[in-house]
Amino acid sequence: MELTVILQRIQQSLVTWFERQPYDSKWGTSASIATFLSFAAVWCELSNGFRIATSIDRSKGEELAKACFQIVLQILRTFAHREYFPLYGGVFAFFGRDALRDAIAYLDTPLKEVEGTQEKARILTLLGYSQFILGKYPEANSFHQEALEIARQAGDQPCEIANLNHNSCVCVAQKDYSQAINYSQRALILARQAGERLGEAHALATLGYSEVFAAQQMERIEPDVYEQAIEYLHRGLELSEKLSDSRFGISLAARQTQALCYISLGIAHVALEKPQAAVEYLEKGSEAVQFSSDKYLQGLNFLYLAESYYNLNNYEKAVYNSCLGMYLLEQIAAMEWRQAAGLLTILQSKLGDETVQQLIVKYRTNIIKFIGVDGYDYLPQLLEKYKRSH
């Protein structure tokens, strides 16, 4: 009982204090989100601990486990009703990769036992996005599909639109471009009917994003093939820029939408063989994507920057960006890592192994900033892995 009171008081006090930060409200709101999720994970762990404890009576342990479980649900329901609840993700950057896996595992079990409600749909949306940034696309799709059905039944249109948009991105990652276009078109129609401007901006971004990859798959470079996709992306970018100064939840999602638009525009201009324009968009995408935990989008951004710089004969920056794209994409099992590794191999044959290695050493500090010391040390092994399988 004492533990319950202490932990709940700490959680409530932290959230209240973070929400009242006058000097940096966006930081305070993001810290509030992390606090809700952290305490939910703590109570899940306590519930699991009481359930398997051998030092107390089994029936009492089960009662305590259920009590802790109810507190988890209470925290999640309270969080889901906050106006800053992040339907477009991004908050799990606070946890780190391993802690994120733990948070998903902790929260997955209690949600399976809860009836379909608006709160459940919103938490499932958050977990689905989290699975996506870990590269677990089938699991992400499963979460988003369930959240989509519950949100529709509960009449939560912002949540329904968000899950349609998320499903579109999952389909792009799985190379199912026709289904990705279908999801984003449905999201766009529903967002406009509901007057949901954030959902509309993201739907325009995902629609343009999907159509760019669909056109690229057909290996066509005619400008008219990309014209409509580029128009969608510019409109999504314009709308997201208008929303970027809003409250934290909307501002963060708007930044992610901008990242998606800039990167998609960059990829489109790579396909159109306009490398200088591609670099301008992708460099802006590099800034915007840092607000996101989306490793797939970050990896794609580095990959296409590398290709653009290669086409501009800037081999130094091509090496640097190839390394980052190769590592980030391989870490989430995205096949595009081989595209980055292939470009790096071409650069080795053009410049020589020693020159490429010197360039990697030159950029060591910047590379470590993105992928850490372990990632930097793994680069030669990763390149060798590509050459053995090629």
C-alpha positions, 0 to 999 in steps of 0.5 A: 500500500505504501509503495502504491501511494508513493509511486502514484504520488511521484508519477502525478507530481512529475507529470504536473510539474512537467506540464507546467514548465513555462520556459520550455513547454515542448520539453515539459510535454515530451517528458510528461509522455515519457513519465506516463510510459515509464511508470506503466512499465514499472507497474507491469514489472511489479505485476509480473514480479508478484505473479511469479514470486515464491516468497509470498502466498500464491493467492496473495501474489495473484491478488497483488499482481492483478492490483498492479495490472489495474494501475497499469490500465489506469495510467494508460487510460489517463495518458490516452485522454491527454490532448498531447497524446502522440498519434504519430509517435516519436516519443520512444526516442527517450527509451533507447532501443532495448528499453523500447523493446521492454516497454512494448513487451510490458504494455502488450500483455495488459492491452490484450486483456482490455475490451476495445475502447478509444483508449486501447486504440490510441495505445495500440497506435503508439505501440504499432509505430514503435514496432515500425521503427524497430523494423518489425513490420508484420507486428506493426501492421497487426497493432495498426489493424486492430487499432484501426478497427477499434477507433472506427467503432469508437468514433475516434476519427483522428486515431482512425486516420493516423492508423491508415497513414501508419499502415501506408508507411508499413506497406511502403517498407514492405514494398506493397505500393498499391496497398500503401496508396490505397491506405493513404487515399482513404486517410486523405478522404477521411481527414478532409471530411473530418476537417482533421488538418494534421491527418490531412497533411500526413495523408498527403505526405504518405500518398506522395511517398507511396506514389514516388516508390511505386513510380521508382519500382516501374523504373520510369523517369518521365517527369509526368510520372512523378508530377502528381506525387510531387504535387501531393508532397508540396501540399503536405509540406505547406500544410505541415509547416503551418502546423509546426508551431502548434502544441507539442503533439501536433508540432512533433507530428508536423515535423515528421510529416515534413521529413517524409515530404522532404525525403520523398521529394529528394528521392523523386528528384534522384529518379528524375536525374536532378541530383542538385535539387535532390540534395537540397531536399534531402539535406532539409530532410536530414534536419527534420528526420532527427525529430523522429525515431524512424530508422527506416526514413533516416536510413533512406535519407542517407542512402539517397544523399549518398547517391545524389552526391555520387552523381555530383562527383562529391565522393567524400560525402557519398562515402560518409552518407553510404556508411550511415545509410548502410548501417541504419537500414541493415539494423532494421533488416531493410533490404535497401542496406545492400543498395548503400553497400553496393554504392560503397563498393563502387566508391572503393573501386573508383577511389581505392580501399585505402582512400575510402578508409581514410575518409571513414576515419576522417568522418569518425566523429560525425558517424559515431554521433549517429550510430555510436562506436559499436556501429562505427566498428561494425562498418567493415564487417558489414561491407564484407558481409555484402561482398561475400553475399554478392 
